Amino acid sequence: MTSPSTPVSFEFFPTKTDAGHEKLLAAARVLAAEKPEFFSVTYGAGGSTRDRTLNTVLQLDGEVKVPTAPHLSCVGDSKEELRSLLKQYRDAGIKRIVALRGDLPSGMGQASGELRYANELVEFIRAETGDHFTIEVAAYPESHPQARNFEVDLANFVRKAKAGADSAITQYFFNADCYFQFVERVRQAGVEIPIIPGIMPITNYSKLARFSDACGAEIPRWIRKQLEAYGDDSDSIVAFGTEVISSMCQQLLDGGAPGLHFYTLNQAEPSLAVWHNLRG
């Protein structure tokens, strides 16, 4: 069971079609009833969704009335472009930003732009805007898929946290122990910011496997095998997934996690099912 004050937040991605955008807004309105701490909106590789991210953030914040945090990445963007975006968000009353290095666009071998790493972006936002924004950064309990090893990735996290981040949101995972181990190592390194677990509901095995392989999130063998066994039985997949994720979330909260951040994939029901299980 969660307490009524347990913070929750929900992430969306900007869509390419009007129909997709209406679906996003419908999901957001349903989730707004849970009184989330904030919504967040992703930013495509190399800034490819810049305008759609901006418009979605302003609409969720202004019309759905939930404080909304844009993702902001530095790959492919100049300081002037970043400065302009920060000004637009600040002028619109946005108070929170998720600062990321960002994914490399397909075919780009290395980062381009004036800033190459997330710690540089955090420093830039602080230099440009002072304490106006609450800055979230990303954390990878199982290590970033492009990191040389876990120790290097941990050092990268410590660097961006100490650059001025207020809190962190993790990549999703399916093993609570990896989260607790990561938090322990971060605390040993002198970083005390809250680290919020990122939660991915399970609704479709093939999509989940594809996402997870791409981002380095390990699906435990027992979960894979059970999902494989259900085949095309989507009702059983959803029921099993809700039970597994609810149990893990309860373990995380019992162990001291400061809240939960759901990757909604622009759907309300899968995240709500888990959240309502936790609320009892």
C-alpha positions in Angstrom: 0.0 0.0 0.0 1.2 3.5 -0.8 0.5 6.5 1.4 -1.7 9.2 0.0 1.4 11.4 -0.2 3.5 9.0 -2.3 4.6 11.1 -5.3 3.8 9.7 -8.8 4.6 11.1 -12.2 3.8 9.9 -15.8 5.7 10.2 -19.0 4.3 10.7 -22.5 5.9 10.9 -26.0 4.9 13.5 -28.6 2.9 12.0 -31.5 3.1 12.4 -35.2 -0.7 12.4 -35.9 -3.7 14.4 -34.7 -5.4 11.1 -33.7 -2.4 10.1 -31.7 -2.3 13.5 -30.0 -6.0 13.2 -29.0 -5.3 9.8 -27.6 -2.4 11.3 -25.6 -4.6 14.1 -24.2 -7.3 11.6 -23.3 -4.8 9.5 -21.3 -3.4 12.6 -19.7 -6.8 13.7 -18.5 -7.5 10.3 -16.9 -4.1 10.3 -15.2 -4.5 13.9 -14.1 -7.2 12.7 -11.7 -4.5 10.9 -9.7 -3.0 14.3 -8.8 0.5 13.4 -10.1 3.5 15.5 -9.1 4.2 16.1 -12.8 4.0 14.8 -16.3 7.1 14.6 -18.6 7.3 14.6 -22.4 10.1 13.0 -24.3 12.4 14.6 -26.9 13.3 12.7 -30.1 16.8 11.7 -31.1 18.8 14.8 -32.1 15.9 17.1 -31.2 13.7 15.6 -33.9 10.5 16.2 -32.0 11.5 19.7 -30.7 8.3 21.5 -31.8 6.0 18.7 -31.0 7.5 18.3 -27.5 7.2 22.0 -26.9 3.5 22.1 -28.0 2.6 19.0 -26.0 4.3 20.3 -22.9 2.5 23.6 -23.1 -0.9 21.9 -23.7 -0.5 19.5 -20.8 0.6 22.2 -18.5 -1.9 24.8 -19.6 -5.0 22.8 -20.4 -4.8 19.6 -18.5 -3.4 21.6 -15.6 -0.6 19.2 -14.5 2.9 20.7 -14.1 4.8 19.3 -17.1 8.5 18.7 -17.6 10.0 18.7 -21.1 12.9 16.4 -21.8 15.8 18.5 -23.1 18.8 16.9 -24.8 22.0 18.4 -26.0 22.8 16.0 -28.9 22.5 17.9 -32.1 21.4 21.2 -30.6 23.5 24.4 -30.4 23.7 26.5 -27.2 21.6 29.2 -29.0 18.8 26.6 -29.8 18.9 25.4 -26.2 18.9 29.0 -24.9 15.8 29.7 -27.0 14.0 26.6 -25.8 14.8 27.4 -22.1 13.4 30.9 -22.6 10.2 29.6 -24.1 9.7 27.2 -21.3 10.6 29.8 -18.6 8.2 32.4 -20.2 5.4 29.8 -20.2 5.8 29.1 -16.5 7.4 25.6 -16.9 9.3 24.8 -13.7 10.9 21.4 -14.3 13.2 20.0 -17.0 14.5 16.4 -17.6 18.1 17.0 -18.8 19.6 14.3 -20.9 22.4 13.8 -23.3 19.9 12.3 -25.7 19.9 9.5 -28.2 22.1 9.7 -31.2 20.1 9.9 -34.4 20.3 6.9 -36.7 23.6 6.9 -38.5 25.3 9.4 -36.2 28.4 7.8 -34.9 29.1 10.3 -32.1 27.5 13.2 -30.4 27.2 16.5 -32.2 26.4 20.0 -30.9 28.2 22.3 -28.6 27.4 20.2 -25.5 28.2 16.5 -25.6 27.2 15.2 -22.1 24.3 15.5 -19.7 26.5 17.1 -17.0 27.4 19.9 -19.4 23.7 20.4 -20.2 22.9 20.6 -16.5 25.6 23.1 -15.9 24.4 25.1 -18.9 20.8 25.2 -17.7 22.0 26.3 -14.2 24.2 29.0 -15.8 21.4 30.3 -18.0 18.4 30.1 -15.6 19.8 29.8 -12.0 17.4 27.9 -9.8 14.3 28.5 -11.9 14.0 24.9 -13.0 13.9 21.7 -11.0 16.3 19.5 -13.0 15.9 15.8 -13.3 18.6 13.6 -14.8 18.5 10.0 -16.0 19.9 7.1 -13.9 20.7 3.6 -15.2 20.6 0.9 -12.4 21.7 -1.8 -14.9 24.2 0.6 -16.7 23.7 2.7 -19.8 23.8 0.4 -22.9 26.6 2.5 -24.4 28.7 2.7 -21.2 32.1 0.9 -21.2 31.2 -0.7 -17.8 29.2 -0.1 -14.7 31.9 1.9 -12.9 32.3 4.3 -15.7 28.5 4.8 -15.9 28.3 5.3 -12.2 31.0 8.0 -12.4 29.0 9.7 -15.2 25.9 9.7 -13.1 27.7 11.2 -10.1 29.2 13.9 -12.4 25.8 15.1 -13.7 24.2 14.8 -10.3 26.9 17.1 -8.8 26.6 19.5 -11.8 23.3 20.8 -10.3 20.6 18.1 -10.6 17.8 18.1 -8.1 16.7 14.5 -8.6 17.0 11.5 -11.0 14.6 9.2 -12.8 15.8 5.7 -13.6 15.6 3.7 -16.8 12.9 1.0 -16.2 14.0 -2.4 -14.8 12.3 -5.5 -13.5 14.6 -6.4 -10.6 14.2 -4.2 -7.5 17.6 -5.3 -6.2 19.4 -3.5 -9.0 17.7 -0.3 -8.0 18.7 -0.7 -4.3 22.3 -1.6 -5.2 22.5 1.4 -7.5 21.2 3.8 -4.8 23.7 2.4 -2.3 26.6 2.9 -4.6 25.5 6.5 -5.4 25.2 7.3 -1.7 28.7 6.0 -1.1 29.9 8.4 -3.8 28.4 11.3 -1.9 25.3 11.9 -4.0 22.1 12.4 -1.9 19.5 13.5 -4.5 16.3 11.5 -4.7 16.4 8.7 -7.2 12.9 7.8 -8.5 12.3 4.4 -10.1 11.1 4.4 -13.7 8.3 1.9 -14.1 7.3 0.2 -17.4 3.9 -1.6 -17.3 3.9 -4.9 -19.1 1.2 -5.2 -21.8 2.8 -6.7 -24.9 5.7 -9.1 -24.8 7.2 -8.6 -28.3 7.3 -4.8 -27.9 8.7 -5.0 -24.4 11.5 -7.4 -25.5 12.4 -5.0 -28.4 12.4 -1.9 -26.1 14.4 -3.7 -23.4 17.1 -5.1 -25.8 17.6 -1.6 -27.2 17.9 0.2 -23.8 19.7 -2.5 -21.9 16.9 -3.3 -19.4 17.1 -7.0 -18.5 13.9 -9.0 -18.4 14.4 -11.8 -15.9 14.2 -15.2 -17.4 11.2 -16.3 -15.4 9.2 -13.3 -16.6 10.3 -13.9 -20.2 9.3 -17.6 -20.0 5.9 -16.8 -18.5 5.1 -14.1 -21.1 6.3 -16.4 -23.9 3.9 -19.1 -22.6 0.9 -16.8 -22.9 1.5 -16.4 -26.6 -1.2 -14.2 -28.0 -3.4 -14.3 -24.9 -3.2 -10.5 -24.2 -5.5 -10.6 -21.2 -3.3 -13.0 -19.4 -0.2 -11.0 -20.3 -1.7 -7.8 -18.9 -3.0 -9.6 -15.7 0.4 -11.2 -15.1 2.3 -8.0 -16.0 0.1 -5.9 -13.6 0.7 -8.4 -10.8 4.5 -8.5 -11.3 5.0 -4.8 -11.6 2.7 -4.0 -8.7 4.7 -6.4 -6.5 8.0 -4.8 -7.6 6.7 -1.3 -7.0 5.5 -2.3 -3.5 9.0 -3.7 -2.8 10.6 -0.5 -4.0 8.4 1.8 -1.9 8.8 -0.5 1.2 12.6 -0.2 0.6 12.5 3.6 0.6 12.0 4.6 -3.0 10.8 8.3 -2.9 8.1 7.8 -5.5 7.3 6.2 -8.9 7.6 7.5 -12.5 5.5 5.5 -15.0 6.4 5.2 -18.7 2.9 5.3 -20.0 3.5 4.9 -23.8 0.5 7.3 -24.0 -1.9 4.8 -22.4 -3.6 5.4 -19.0 -4.9 2.0 -18.0 -1.7 -0.1 -17.6 -0.1 2.5 -15.3 -3.4 3.1 -13.5 -3.9 -0.6 -12.8 -0.6 -0.8 -11.0 -1.1 2.5 -9.2 -4.6 1.5 -8.0 -3.2 -1.9 -6.8 -0.7 0.0 -4.7 -3.3 2.4 -3.4 -5.5 -0.5 -2.3 
